Structures are given as structure tokens and as C-alpha cells.
């Protein structure tokens, strides 16, 4: 029996317009009415994830920043968090700046960059419906507080090279992709799987009672942890290959269709 459902947002629960479809909302509501907990588990920051948890009337805490923070979605009050020390964040920013890679800094609220580059920022900011703030100086000299994550945007090849540098030079950090042009950097040991595991334990839910949905590299650990881990049809090939179960594409209400099937078989409940 599935007692906890965790879903990524972009490319998974949201359609290609970054919206929750009415069918998806209904399916999530039905699953919760049957007794399951519903967890939004996103790489996004708290502020741009919260509206979707609110639309769903989610009945469980939310996982954001790729698992660096689990919180009450209504207030943002943390259950647990794992941030990057300011000194380390500055050093990573310096490495990105030296390579000409665009990098963004995320404390718990909002996000910041040296200067706004429309060619890089427009797509990301339109997707999350939130605009960053330009600070006017390199982040490597500006950051004074810890980071929940750092996010680099740009061509995959340049990001891949930076990811290799981060993995080799910063053993206290983890670098992973949430999109071919989005490189996410968090503290070592942070991922959605560990956050989901901790949350399930708090809720008294066993691993085999968890279903999870995702589409990208930063979702894979969560899919492998869950008793039922579903890769979306539109997922990265490596994610689809390693996932044990598969769902229709995000733009085909894939999560909703799987939940509807599970509900019809009586496999979701408290």
C-alpha cells in the first residue's frame, strides 16, 4: 500500500507550461483523501515551490533545494536543512567566474547573481516565475551568508567541465544536473532521497510504502529509494534506464494517470 507520494515539479508534476493541470490536482487530492501523504520534492527554492504545494493543498512538508531543506510549506519553517558555508560558496563562485560560467546564489529566500544576462536568465526566470536580484559585484566577493544551493546556467559542455572541477576540488559538495543546462551544487550528502528518507521516518512510513516521480539526474536517487520509483517518459535517458517503473510524460498528465491507476486498484491508502 502506498502511504507517501513524492513528486518533483519541473518536467514531472508540472506540464510544459510549468502549470499543474486540473487532472493532476484532482488525482493528488484523491490520493490524499484515500489516506496518503503528498510531498512536493523540488530542486527549486522554497518561494517558487510553495504555490504548487498550496494549489494541491499538500498534507505533508515540502522538500526543496534538492533536499537541502525540508520545511512546512505554509510557513517555510525548517524541519531540517544542510547548507553550504559562505566561504565555500564564494570559492565555487570564483571557480565559475574564472570559467565564464553564469552562477546564482540561493540563501533560504530569493536568489542573486552578479548581473542579469537576459540570454541566460530569461528562460529560467520564466520557468520558475521569479526574478533574481543583481548585486553588481562578483558573487565570490559578495556572499556573506551560507547557501542552500548554487545554480549554474549555460551550455552543457561548460557545465559538465565545471561539475568535474567541483567534484575533484570540493569534497564537501555535490554537483548534479536538474536539466541539461542547469548544474545544481549542494552540500555533500544532500539529495532528495536522503530528505525523503528522513521525512518518511518522521511520518512513520516504510520505504516500500513510498512512491516517487521524477525526470532528471537530481531525482534518480529518490526514484531508487522509493518502493515504487517512476521515471517520466520525458526523463533523461539515463534516469529512464535505471528506474524500475515508468510513467507517461509530464505533458500527458503522467503522474495523475499513474495515481488514478493505483487508486483504481486500491493501492493507495493511509
PAZAPA-4460 file (N, C-alpha, C; in steps of 0.05 Angstrom, whole numbers, plus 32768, in hexadecimal, padded with zeros to 4 digits):
% residues 270
    n_x    n_y    n_z   ca_x   ca_y   ca_z    c_x    c_y    c_z   seq   type   mol
   8011   7FE8   8000   8000   8000   8000   8012   8019   8000     1      X     A
   800B   802C   7FEF   801A   8045   7FEE   800E   8059   8002     2      X     A
   8020   8062   8014   8017   8075   8029   8024   8090   8026     3      X     A
   8039   8093   8015   8046   80AC   8011   804D   80AE   7FF3     4      X     A
   8046   80C5   7FE7   804C   80CA   7FCB   805D   80E3   7FCA     5      X     A
   8074   80E1   7FBD   8086   80F7   7FB9   808A   80FD   7F9C     6      X     A
   8088   8116   7F94   808B   811C   7F78   809C   8135   7F74     7      X     A
   80AE   8133   7F61   80BC   814A   7F56   80A8   815D   7F49     8      X     A
   80B0   8176   7F44   809E   8189   7F36   80A3   818A   7F18     9      X     A
   80B9   8198   7F11   80BE   819D   7EF4   80C4   8184   7EE5    10      X     A
   80B5   8180   7ECF   80B9   8168   7EBF   80AB   8150   7ECA    11      X     A
   809D   8153   7EE0   8091   813C   7EED   8074   8142   7EF4    12      X     A
   8070   8150   7F0A   8054   8156   7F13   8049   816D   7F02    13      X     A
   805A   8180   7EFA   8051   8197   7EEA   8052   8190   7ECC    14      X     A
   8040   819C   7EBD   8041   8198   7EA0   8056   81AA   7E94    15      X     A
   8058   81AB   7E7A   806D   81BA   7E6C   8069   81D8   7E6E    16      X     A
   8052   81E1   7E79   804D   81FD   7E7E   8052   8204   7E9C    17      X     A
   805F   81F1   7EAA   8065   81F4   7EC6   804B   81F8   7ED7    18      X     A
   8037   81E9   7ED0   801D   81EB   7EDD   8014   81CF   7EE7    19      X     A
   8004   81D0   7EFC   7FF6   81B8   7F05   7FDC   81B5   7EF6    20      X     A
   7FD8   819F   7EE8   7FBF   819C   7EDA   7FA8   8195   7EED    21      X     A
   7F8F   819B   7EE6   7F79   8194   7EF7   7F78   8176   7EFD    22      X     A
   7F80   8165   7EEA   7F80   8148   7EEE   7F94   8140   7F03    23      X     A
   7FAC   814D   7F02   7FC0   8147   7F16   7FB8   814F   7F32    24      X     A
   7FAB   8166   7F34   7FA2   8170   7F4E   7F8D   815C   7F59    25      X     A
   7F7A   8154   7F48   7F65   8141   7F51   7F71   8127   7F5A    26      X     A
   7F84   811C   7F4B   7F90   8103   7F52   7F9F   8104   7F6C    27      X     A
   7FAE   811A   7F71   7FBC   811E   7F8A   7FA8   8120   7FA1    28      X     A
   7F93   812F   7F9D   7F7E   8132   7FB2   7F71   8117   7FB9    29      X     A
   7F6C   8107   7FA5   7F60   80ED   7FA9   7F73   80DA   7FB9    30      X     A
   7F8D   80DC   7FB2   7FA1   80CC   7FC0   7FA3   80D4   7FDD    31      X     A
   7FA2   80EE   7FE2   7FA3   80F7   7FFE   7F89   80F0   800D    32      X     A
   7F73   80F1   7FFF   7F59   80EA   800C   7F59   80CC   8013    33      X     A
   7F68   80BC   8003   7F6A   809F   8009   7F7C   8099   8020    34      X     A
   7F8B   80AE   8029   7F9C   80AA   8041   7FBA   80AE   803C    35      X     A
   7FC2   80B3   8024   7FDF   80B7   801F   7FE8   80D3   8025    36      X     A
   8002   80D6   802C   800F   80F0   802E   801A   80F8   8013    37      X     A
   8018   8111   800C   8023   811B   7FF2   8039   812F   7FF7    38      X     A
   8051   8129   7FED   8069   8139   7FF1   8072   8145   7FD7    39      X     A
   8073   815F   7FD5   8081   816C   7FBE   809F   816B   7FC4    40      X     A
   80AE   8160   7FB1   80CB   815C   7FB5   80DA   8169   7F9D    41      X     A
   80E3   8181   7FA0   80ED   8190   7F89   810A   819A   7F8D    42      X     A
   8117   819F   7F77   8131   81AD   7F78   812D   81CB   7F7B    43      X     A
   8115   81D4   7F77   810F   81F0   7F79   8112   81FB   7F96    44      X     A
   8113   8215   7F98   8114   8221   7FB2   80F8   8220   7FBF    45      X     A
   80F6   8226   7FD8   80DD   8225   7FE7   80C8   8238   7FDA    46      X     A
   80D0   8251   7FD4   80BC   8264   7FCC   80AF   825D   7FB1    47      X     A
   80BD   8250   7F9F   80B1   8249   7F85   80A5   822D   7F85    48      X     A
   80A8   821E   7F9B   809B   8204   7F9E   8081   8205   7FAD    49      X     A
   8081   8217   7FC0   806A   821A   7FD2   804F   821D   7FC4    50      X     A
   804C   822D   7FAE   8032   8230   7FA1   8026   8216   7F98    51      X     A
   8037   8203   7F90   802C   81E9   7F86   8023   81D7   7F9D    52      X     A
   8032   81D8   7FB4   8028   81C9   7FCB   800E   81D5   7FD5    53      X     A
   800B   81EF   7FD2   7FF2   81FC   7FDB   7FDB   81F4   7FC8    54      X     A
   7FE0   81F4   7FAE   7FCB   81EC   7F9B   7FC2   81CF   7FA0    55      X     A
   7FD4   81BE   7FA8   7FCE   81A2   7FAD   7FC1   819E   7FC8    56      X     A
   7FC3   81B2   7FDA   7FBC   81AF   7FF6   7FCB   8197   8002    57      X     A
   7FE5   8197   7FFC   7FF6   8181   8005   7FF4   817D   8023    58      X     A
   7FF3   8163   802B   7FEF   815C   8047   8009   8153   8055    59      X     A
   8020   815B   804A   8039   8152   8055   804E   8169   8051    60      X     A
   8064   8169   805E   8079   817C   805A   8084   817B   803D    61      X     A
   8093   818F   8035   809E   8191   801A   80BC   818F   801B    62      X     A
   80C7   8182   8006   80E4   8180   8003   80ED   8193   7FEC    63      X     A
   8100   81A4   7FF1   8109   81B8   7FDD   8127   81B9   7FDD    64      X     A
   8132   81C8   7FCA   814F   81CA   7FC7   815C   81AF   7FC4    65      X     A
   814F   819D   7FB5   815A   8182   7FB0   815D   8171   7FC9    66      X     A
   814F   8178   7FDE   8151   8169   7FF7   8161   8177   800D    67      X     A
   816B   818E   8007   817B   819D   801B   8169   81A9   8031    68      X     A
   814F   81AB   802B   813C   81B5   803E   8121   81A6   803D    69      X     A
   8117   819D   8053   80FC   8193   8056   80EE   81A6   8069    70      X     A
   80D6   81AF   8061   80C9   81C3   8071   80AB   81C1   8070    71      X     A
   809E   81D0   8082   8081   81D4   8081   807C   81E6   8069    72      X     A
   806D   81DD   8055   806A   81ED   803D   805A   8207   8042    73      X     A
   804A   8207   8057   803A   821F   805D   804B   8235   8067    74      X     A
   805E   822F   8078   806E   8244   8086   808B   8245   807E    75      X     A
   8095   822F   8073   80B1   822D   806D   80C2   8224   8085    76      X     A
   80B5   8220   809C   80C3   8217   80B4   80D2   81FD   80AE    77      X     A
   80EC   81FB   80B2   80FB   81E3   80AB   80F7   81CC   80BE    78      X     A
   80F5   81B4   80B3   80F7   819B   80C3   8114   8193   80C6    79      X     A
   8122   8196   80AF   813F   8191   80B0   814B   819E   8097    80      X     A
   8164   81A6   8098   8171   81B2   8081   818F   81AD   8082    81      X     A
   819C   81AF   806A   81B9   81AA   8067   81C3   81BF   8053    82      X     A
   81D0   81D4   805D   81D9   81E9   804C   81F6   81E8   8046    83      X     A
   81FF   81F9   8034   821B   81FC   802C   8227   8214   803A    84      X     A
   823D   8210   8048   824A   8227   8056   8250   823E   8042    85      X     A
   824E   8256   804B   8253   826D   803A   826E   826D   802D    86      X     A
   8283   8265   803B   829E   8264   8030   829F   8251   8019    87      X     A
   8293   823A   801C   8293   8226   8006   8283   8230   7FEE    88      X     A
   826C   823C   7FF4   825B   8247   7FDE   826B   825C   7FCE    89      X     A
   827A   826D   7FDC   828A   8281   7FCE   829F   8274   7FBC    90      X     A
   82AB   825F   7FC6   82C0   8251   7FB7   82B5   8245   7F9D    91      X     A
   829D   8239   7F9F   8291   822D   7F88   8289   8243   7F74    92      X     A
   827F   8259   7F7E   8278   826F   7F6C   8291   8279   7F5E    93      X     A
   82A7   827A   7F6C   82C0   8283   7F5F   82C8   8270   7F49    94      X     A
   82C5   8256   7F4D   82CC   8243   7F38   82B9   8246   7F20    95      X     A
   82A0   824B   7F25   828D   824F   7F0E   8294   8269   7EFF    96      X     A
   8299   827E   7F0E   829F   8297   7F02   82B8   8296   7EF1    97      X     A
   82CC   8287   7EFA   82E5   8284   7EEB   82E1   8276   7ED1    98      X     A
   82CC   8265   7ED0   82C6   8256   7EB7   82B0   8264   7EA6    99      X     A
   82A7   827B   7EAF   8292   8289   7EA1   8277   827C   7EA2   100      X     A
   8272   826C   7EB7   8259   825E   7EBB   8247   826F   7ECD   101      X     A
   822E   8273   7EC4   821A   8283   7ED3   8211   8273   7EEC   102      X     A
   8213   827F   7F03   820C   8271   7F1C   81FA   8282   7F2D   103      X     A
   81E7   8275   7F3B   81D4   8281   7F4C   81D7   8276   7F69   104      X     A
   81D2   8288   7F7C   81D4   8281   7F98   81B9   8282   7FA5   105      X     A
   81B3   826C   7FB4   8199   8269   7FC0   819C   8267   7FDF   106      X     A
   8196   827C   7FEE   8192   8278   800B   8176   826C   800E   107      X     A
   816A   826D   8026   8150   8261   8029   813A   8270   801A   108      X     A
   813D   828A   8015   8129   829A   8008   8135   82A8   7FF0   109      X     A
   8129   82A6   7FD9   8132   82B4   7FC1   814C   82A9   7FB5   110      X     A
   8155   82B5   7FA0   816F   82AD   7F94   817C   82C5   7F88   111      X     A
   8197   82C3   7F84   81A7   82DA   7F7D   81BC   82D3   7F68   112      X     A
   81C4   82E6   7F58   81D9   82E3   7F45   81E8   82FD   7F42   113      X     A
   8200   82FC   7F35   8210   8314   7F32   8201   8329   7F21   114      X     A
   81F9   8321   7F0A   81EA   8333   7EF8   81D7   8323   7EE8   115      X     A
   81C1   832F   7EDF   81AD   8320   7ED0   81B5   831E   7EB3   116      X     A
   81B6   8305   7EA9   81BB   8300   7E8D   81A2   82F4   7E81   117      X     A
   8194   8303   7E71   817A   82FB   7E68   817B   82E0   7E59   118      X     A
   818F   82DC   7E49   8191   82C4   7E39   8193   82AB   7E4A   119      X     A
   819D   82AF   7E63   819F   8298   7E75   8187   8297   7E89   120      X     A
   8180   82AF   7E93   816C   82B0   7EA8   814F   82AD   7E9F   121      X     A
   8149   82B6   7E87   812C   82B7   7E7F   811E   829D   7E81   122      X     A
   812A   8287   7E76   811C   826D   7E77   8118   8263   7E93   123      X     A
   812D   8265   7EA3   812C   825A   7EBE   8117   826A   7ECF   124      X     A
   8118   8284   7ECD   8106   8295   7EDE   80E9   8292   7ED4   125      X     A
   80E5   828E   7EBA   80CA   828A   7EB0   80C0   826F   7EBA   126      X     A
   80D1   825B   7EBB   80C9   8241   7EC4   80C0   8241   7EE2   127      X     A
   80D0   824E   7EF3   80C9   824E   7F0F   80B8   8265   7F17   128      X     A
   80B4   8278   7F05   80A3   828F   7F0A   80AD   829F   7F22   129      X     A
   80C7   82A3   7F22   80D4   82B3   7F37   80ED   82C0   7F2B   130      X     A
   80F1   82D8   7F32   8108   82E7   7F27   811E   82EA   7F3C   131      X     A
   8137   82E3   7F34   814D   82E7   7F46   8155   8304   7F4A   132      X     A
   8168   8308   7F5B   8171   8323   7F61   818F   8326   7F5A   133      X     A
   8195   833A   7F49   81B1   8340   7F42   81BE   834F   7F59   134      X     A
   81D6   8347   7F61   81E4   8354   7F78   81FA   8367   7F6E   135      X     A
   8201   8365   7F55   8214   8378   7F49   8231   8373   7F4D   136      X     A
   8238   835E   7F5C   8254   8356   7F60   8255   8338   7F5F   137      X     A
   826D   832C   7F5A   826F   830F   7F59   8265   8302   7F73   138      X     A
   8256   82ED   7F70   824C   82DF   7F88   8263   82D5   7F99   139      X     A
   827A   82CF   7F8D   8291   82C5   7F9C   829B   82DA   7FB0   140      X     A
   8293   82F3   7FAD   829B   8308   7FC0   8283   8312   7FD1   141      X     A
   826B   830A   7FC9   8253   8316   7FD5   8246   8304   7FEA   142      X     A
   8246   82EA   7FE6   8238   82D7   7FF8   8243   82D9   8014   143      X     A
   8231   82DC   8028   8239   82DE   8044   822B   82CA   8055   144      X     A
   8216   82BC   804A   8207   82A8   8059   8207   828E   804A   145      X     A
   8200   8279   8058   8201   825E   804C   81EC   825C   8035   146      X     A
   81F0   8249   8024   81DF   8244   800D   81D0   822A   8010   147      X     A
   81B7   822A   8008   81A8   8210   8007   81B0   8201   7FEE   148      X     A
   81B6   8210   7FD9   81C1   8204   7FC1   81CD   821A   7FAF   149      X     A
   81DD   8211   7F9C   81E7   8222   7F87   81DD   8216   7F6D   150      X     A
   81D6   8227   7F59   81CC   821D   7F40   81DA   822A   7F29   151      X     A
   81E6   821A   7F18   81F4   8224   7F00   81E2   821F   7EE7   152      X     A
   81E1   8233   7ED6   81D1   8231   7EBE   81E3   8234   7EA5   153      X     A
   81DE   8225   7E90   81EE   8228   7E78   81F0   820F   7E68   154      X     A
   8201   820E   7E54   8205   81F7   7E43   820E   81DE   7E53   155      X     A
   8203   81C7   7E4C   8208   81AF   7E5C   8226   81A9   7E5D   156      X     A
   8235   81AD   7E48   8251   81A6   7E47   8260   81B7   7E5C   157      X     A
   825B   81D1   7E5D   8269   81E2   7E71   8261   81DA   7E8E   158      X     A
   8247   81D3   7E91   823E   81CB   7EAC   824A   81B0   7EB4   159      X     A
   824C   819E   7EA1   8258   8184   7EA7   8275   8187   7EB1   160      X     A
   8284   8199   7EA3   82A0   819D   7EAB   82A1   81A9   7EC7   161      X     A
   828F   81BC   7ECD   828E   81C8   7EE8   8286   81B3   7EFD   162      X     A
   8273   81A2   7EF6   826B   818D   7F08   8282   817B   7F10   163      X     A
   8292   8173   7EFC   82A9   8163   7F01   82BD   8171   7F14   164      X     A
   82C1   818B   7F0F   82D3   819A   7F21   82C8   819B   7F3D   165      X     A
   82AE   81A0   7F40   82A2   81A1   7F5B   82A5   8186   7F69   166      X     A
   82A0   8170   7F5B   82A3   8155   7F67   82BF   814F   7F70   167      X     A
   82D3   8159   7F60   82EF   8154   7F67   82FA   8166   7F7C   168      X     A
   82F0   817F   7F7D   82FC   8193   7F8F   82ED   8199   7FA8   169      X     A
   82D3   8191   7FA9   82C3   8198   7FC0   82B5   817E   7FCA   170      X     A
   82C3   816E   7FDA   82B8   8155   7FE4   82A0   8159   7FF6   171      X     A
   829C   8171   8000   8285   8176   8012   826C   817D   8002   172      X     A
   826E   817D   7FE7   8257   8185   7FD7   824F   816F   7FC4   173      X     A
   8237   8172   7FB9   822C   815F   7FA5   8222   8170   7F8D   174      X     A
   8229   8167   7F75   8220   8175   7F5C   820F   8161   7F4C   175      X     A
   81F8   816A   7F43   81E6   8159   7F33   81D5   816A   7F21   176      X     A
   81CA   815E   7F0C   81BA   816C   7EF8   819D   8168   7EFE   177      X     A
   818D   817F   7EFC   8170   817D   7EFE   8164   8182   7EE2   178      X     A
   8175   8189   7ECF   816E   818F   7EB3   8189   8190   7EA5   179      X     A
   8189   818A   7E8B   81A3   818A   7E7D   81B2   81A4   7E80   180      X     A
   81A4   81BA   7E84   81B1   81D5   7E87   81B0   81E0   7EA3   181      X     A
   81A9   81CF   7EB7   81A8   81D8   7ED3   81BA   81C6   7EE3   182      X     A
   81CF   81D1   7EEE   81E1   81C1   7F00   81DB   81CA   7F1D   183      X     A
   81D2   81B8   7F2D   81CB   81BD   7F49   81E2   81B5   7F5B   184      X     A
   81E9   81C6   7F6E   81FF   81C0   7F81   81F5   81C3   7F9D   185      X     A
   81F7   81AE   7FAC   81ED   81AD   7FC8   8202   81A0   7FDA   186      X     A
   81FC   819F   7FF3   820F   8193   8006   8211   8174   8001   187      X     A
   8228   8169   8005   822B   814C   8002   8217   813D   8014   188      X     A
   820C   8128   800A   81F8   8118   8019   81DC   8122   8015   189      X     A
   81D9   8139   8008   81BE   8144   8003   81B3   8138   7FEA   190      X     A
   819C   812D   7FEB   818C   8127   7FD3   816F   8122   7FDB   191      X     A
   815E   811F   7FC8   8142   811C   7FCE   813C   8102   7FDC   192      X     A
   814C   80ED   7FD7   8148   80D3   7FE3   814D   80D5   8001   193      X     A
   8163   80E2   800A   8168   80E4   8027   8153   80F5   8035   194      X     A
   814A   810A   8028   8135   811B   8034   811B   810B   8036   195      X     A
   8115   80FC   8021   80FC   80EC   8021   80FE   80D6   8035   196      X     A
   8115   80CA   8038   8118   80B5   804C   8113   80C0   8068   197      X     A
   811F   80D7   806E   811C   80E3   8088   80FF   80EB   808D   198      X     A
   80F2   80F5   8078   80D6   80FE   807B   80C4   80E5   807F   199      X     A
   80C9   80D0   8070   80B9   80B8   8073   80BB   80AD   808F   200      X     A
   80D3   80AD   809A   80D7   80A3   80B6   80C8   80B4   80C9   201      X     A
   80C8   80CE   80C5   80B8   80E0   80D7   809A   80DA   80D6   202      X     A
   8091   80D2   80BE   8075   80CD   80BA   806D   80B0   80BF   203      X     A
   8081   80A0   80C6   807C   8084   80CC   8075   8074   80B4   204      X     A
   8081   807B   809D   807B   806D   8084   8093   805C   807C   205      X     A
   808E   8043   8074   80A4   8031   806B   80AC   8037   804E   206      X     A
   80C4   8030   8048   80CE   8034   802D   80BC   8028   8018   207      X     A
   80B3   8010   801C   80A2   8002   8008   8087   800F   8006   208      X     A
   8080   8022   8017   8066   8030   8016   8069   804B   8009   209      X     A
   8080   8050   7FFD   8085   806A   7FF0   8085   8067   7FD1   210      X     A
   8077   8079   7FC4   8078   807C   7FA7   8084   8097   7FA0   211      X     A
   8096   8097   7F8C   80A4   80B0   7F85   80A4   80B3   7F67   212      X     A
   80A3   80CD   7F5E   80A3   80D3   7F41   80B8   80E8   7F3B   213      X     A
   80C6   80E4   7F24   80DA   80F8   7F1D   80E4   80F4   7F00   214      X     A
   80F4   8107   7EF7   80FD   8106   7EDB   811B   810B   7ED7   215      X     A
   8129   8114   7EEB   8145   811D   7EE6   8159   8110   7EF9   216      X     A
   8172   8116   7EF4   8188   810A   7F04   8184   8110   7F22   217      X     A
   817A   8128   7F29   8176   812E   7F45   815F   811F   7F52   218      X     A
   814F   8111   7F42   8139   8101   7F4C   8140   80E3   7F4F   219      X     A
   8156   80DB   7F42   815B   80BE   7F40   815D   80B0   7F5B   220      X     A
   816D   80BC   7F6D   8170   80AF   7F88   8155   80AB   7F95   221      X     A
   8143   80BF   7F93   8128   80BD   7F9F   8118   80A6   7F92   222      X     A
   811B   80A3   7F78   810C   808E   7F6A   8117   8072   7F72   223      X     A
   8131   8070   7F76   813D   8057   7F7F   8137   8051   7F9C   224      X     A
   8133   8065   7FAC   812C   8061   7FC9   810F   8057   7FCC   225      X     A
   80FD   8063   7FBD   80E1   805E   7FC0   80DA   8041   7FBA   226      X     A
   80C6   8036   7FC8   80BD   801B   7FC2   80B3   801A   7FA5   227      X     A
   80A7   802F   7F9C   809F   8031   7F80   80A9   804C   7F75   228      X     A
   80BE   804B   7F65   80CA   8063   7F59   80C3   8064   7F3C   229      X     A
   80B5   8079   7F34   80AB   807C   7F18   80BB   8092   7F0A   230      X     A
   80C9   808A   7EF4   80D5   809E   7EE3   80C1   80A6   7ECD   231      X     A
   80BF   80C0   7EC8   80AD   80C9   7EB4   80B6   80C1   7E98   232      X     A
   80A4   80BF   7E86   80AA   80B9   7E6A   80BE   80CD   7E5E   233      X     A
   80BC   80E6   7E67   80CD   80FC   7E5D   80E7   80FE   7E6D   234      X     A
   80EC   80EB   7E7F   8104   80EC   7E90   811D   80E9   7E80   235      X     A
   8134   80F1   7E8C   814E   80EC   7E80   8151   80CE   7E7C   236      X     A
   815E   80C7   7E66   8161   80AA   7E5F   816E   809A   7E76   237      X     A
   8182   80A5   7E82   8190   8097   7E98   817D   8092   7EAF   238      X     A
   816B   80A5   7EB4   8158   80A2   7ECA   8143   808C   7EC3   239      X     A
   8139   808D   7EAA   8126   8079   7EA1   8132   805D   7EA3   240      X     A
   814B   805B   7E9B   8159   8041   7E9A   815B   8034   7EB6   241      X     A
   8160   8045   7ECA   8165   803B   7EE5   814B   8038   7EF6   242      X     A
   8137   8047   7EEF   811E   8045   7EFE   8110   802A   7EF9   243      X     A
   8103   8020   7F0D   80F5   8006   7F0B   80DA   8009   7EFE   244      X     A
   80CE   8021   7F01   80B3   8025   7EF7   80B2   803F   7EE7   245      X     A
   809E   8041   7ED6   809C   8058   7EC4   8080   8063   7EC3   246      X     A
   807E   807E   7EBF   8065   808B   7EBD   8063   809A   7EA2   247      X     A
   804B   80A0   7E99   8049   80B0   7E81   8056   80CB   7E85   248      X     A
   8059   80DA   7E6F   8068   80F4   7E71   8059   8108   7E82   249      X     A
   8068   811C   7E8B   805D   8131   7E9C   8047   8140   7E8E   250      X     A
   804A   8144   7E74   8035   8153   7E65   801E   8142   7E5D   251      X     A
   801E   8128   7E66   8007   8116   7E62   7FFB   810F   7E7C   252      X     A
   7FFE   8120   7E91   7FF4   811A   7EAC   7FFE   8100   7EB6   253      X     A
   8018   80FB   7EB2   8023   80E1   7EB9   8020   80D9   7ED6   254      X     A
   8025   80EC   7EE9   8022   80E5   7F05   8005   80DF   7F0B   255      X     A
   7FF3   80F0   7F01   7FD7   80EC   7F06   7FCD   80D0   7EFC   256      X     A
   7FD7   80C9   7EE5   7FCD   80AF   7ED9   7FD7   8098   7EEA   257      X     A
   7FEF   8099   7EF4   7FF9   8083   7F06   7FE9   8083   7F20   258      X     A
   7FE5   809A   7F2C   7FD5   809B   7F45   7FB9   8090   7F40   259      X     A
   7FAD   8097   7F2A   7F92   808E   7F25   7F91   806F   7F23   260      X     A
   7FA6   8063   7F16   7FA7   8046   7F14   7FAB   8039   7F2F   261      X     A
   7FBC   8045   7F40   7FC1   803A   7F5B   7FA8   803C   7F6C   262      X     A
   7F9A   8053   7F69   7F81   8056   7F78   7F6C   8042   7F6F   263      X     A
   7F6A   803E   7F55   7F56   802A   7F4B   7F5C   800E   7F55   264      X     A
   7F75   8008   7F5A   7F7C   7FEE   7F64   7F7C   7FED   7F83   265      X     A
   7F75   8003   7F90   7F75   8004   7FAD   7F90   8002   7FBA   266      X     A
   7FA5   800D   7FAC   7FC0   800A   7FB6   7FCB   8023   7FC3   267      X     A
   7FB9   8038   7FC7   7FC1   8050   7FD6   7FAF   8052   7FEE   268      X     A
   7FBC   8056   8005   7FAB   8059   801E   7FBD   805F   8036   269      X     A
   7FB0   8067   804B   7FBE   806E   8063   7FC3   8057   8075   270      X     A
***
